[in-house]
């Protein structure tokens, strides 16, 4: 059986990126045009990546906004799988082909 990893919030990826580039959260917030609190909440996993934030992060880092939205979607799905996945497998019958 494969080892189960905990879901990783997009903020963890952002924190790692900031560390690699030696950019502070305050510097990033200023460059993005958002509050330092908003960036802090994201980095600390207390806030989700919104479509607007994905646009800002994508523009700043030269990535597509979809990259950041995909990280958030993956995190959300992993949380849901852990919370209710087994219940849904028992409650929902797949459509017969």
C-alpha positions in Angstrom: 0.0 0.0 0.0 1.3 3.4 -0.9 2.2 5.8 1.9 -0.5 8.5 2.3 0.7 12.1 2.3 -1.1 15.0 3.9 -2.6 17.5 1.5 -0.3 20.4 0.7 -1.7 23.9 0.8 -0.7 26.1 -2.1 0.8 28.5 0.5 3.5 25.9 1.2 4.6 26.1 -2.4 4.5 29.9 -2.3 6.6 29.9 0.9 9.2 27.7 -0.7 9.3 29.9 -3.8 9.7 33.0 -1.7 12.6 31.4 0.2 14.3 30.3 -3.0 14.1 33.8 -4.4 14.8 35.6 -1.1 11.6 37.6 -1.3 9.8 38.5 1.9 6.0 38.2 2.3 5.9 42.0 2.6 7.8 42.5 -0.6 5.5 40.1 -2.4 2.4 41.8 -1.0 3.7 45.2 -2.2 4.5 43.8 -5.7 1.1 42.1 -5.9 -0.9 45.2 -4.7 -2.4 43.3 -1.7 -2.0 43.5 2.0 0.8 41.7 3.8 -1.9 40.0 5.9 -3.4 38.5 2.8 -0.1 37.0 1.7 0.6 35.9 5.3 -2.7 34.1 5.5 -2.1 32.4 2.1 1.5 31.3 3.1 0.2 30.0 6.4 -2.6 27.9 4.8 -5.4 30.1 6.3 -6.6 31.4 3.0 -7.3 29.8 -0.3 -5.9 30.9 -3.7 -8.7 32.9 -5.4 -9.0 33.5 -9.1 -7.9 37.1 -8.5 -4.8 36.0 -6.4 -4.0 33.4 -9.1 -3.9 36.2 -11.7 -1.6 38.3 -9.4 0.7 35.4 -8.6 0.8 34.3 -12.2 1.7 37.8 -13.4 4.4 38.3 -10.8 6.1 34.9 -11.2 5.6 34.6 -15.0 3.3 31.6 -14.6 -0.2 30.9 -15.8 -2.9 31.7 -13.2 -4.1 28.1 -13.9 -1.0 26.8 -12.1 -2.1 28.4 -8.8 -5.7 27.4 -9.3 -4.7 23.8 -10.0 -2.7 23.7 -6.7 -5.7 25.0 -4.9 -8.1 22.6 -6.6 -5.8 19.6 -5.8 -5.6 20.7 -2.2 -9.4 21.0 -1.9 -9.9 17.6 -3.6 -7.4 15.9 -1.3 -9.1 17.4 1.8 -12.5 16.2 0.5 -11.2 12.8 -0.3 -9.8 12.4 3.2 -13.0 13.8 4.8 -15.8 12.1 2.8 -14.3 10.0 0.1 -15.1 6.6 1.6 -18.6 7.7 2.5 -19.2 8.9 -1.1 -17.9 5.6 -2.5 -20.4 3.7 -0.4 -23.3 6.1 -1.0 -23.0 6.8 -4.8 -23.5 4.2 -7.4 -21.6 4.7 -10.6 -23.7 5.0 -13.8 -23.8 1.7 -15.5 -22.2 1.7 -19.0 
